[in-house]
């Protein structure tokens, strides 16, 4: 994608296959903690920390694929 955006690719192609019933599943985890600190009567500081984890989607029968490490790199 980066090669395409930089204009280094003249042509490209893709093959798409469909799976009739892949039953996708994805989990998502989030943790947030925050607080407010009143430094003076005119100054209040609000701060927080957030952590998000979004692992790749999987399917019930292991038919999905989102990344092909052996695929061609455009522009090379």
N, C-alpha and C positions, 0 to 999 in steps of 0.2 A: 504494500500500500504506500509506503514511503517513497519508493522508486516512482510510482505512478504520480504522486503529488508533486514530486520534483521534476517531472517531465522527462524522465529517463526511459520511459516505456513507449514503444511505438504500437505494439499490439498486445492482446491478452486474450485468454480464454478460460473458461471454467466449466466444470462438469458437476451437475447437481443430481443427486439421487434422492428419492423419497422413500420413506419407510411408512408402511400403512399404519401401524400402531406402535409408536415408540414409547409412550407413557413417560414423558419427561418429568423429572423431579429436580428441584434445586432448593438448597438450604441457604439461609442468610442470617448472619449473626451480627448484632450491634450492641455495643456497650457505651453508655454515656454517663459522665459524672460532671457535675458543675456546682458552683457555689457563688455567693455574692459576698464581697467584703466592703464594708463602709469605712473608707480611710478617714474622711472628715465629714462634716455635715453637708458639704457641697460636692464631695467626690465619692462615687461608688464604683467599684470595679467588679464586673461580672466576668467569670472565666469558666472554661470547661474543657473537657477532653473527650473525644469521641473516637471509637475504634470500630471499623466495619470490616467484615469478612464475607466475601461472596465467592464460595468455591464453584468450580465449573458444574454445569448441569450434567446429570447422569440420567439414564433411562433404565427402566425395569429389566429389559432384555439385553443391555449392553450393545445397542446398535448405533448410538450417536457418536459423532466425532466432530470436533471443532478445530482441530489443529493437525496438520500433516507435516511432521518434521523432515520428511524426505521429499517434500514438494519443491518445485522449481522456484527460484527467486527471480522475479521479473527484472529485466535490465542487466542481467549477468550472463 
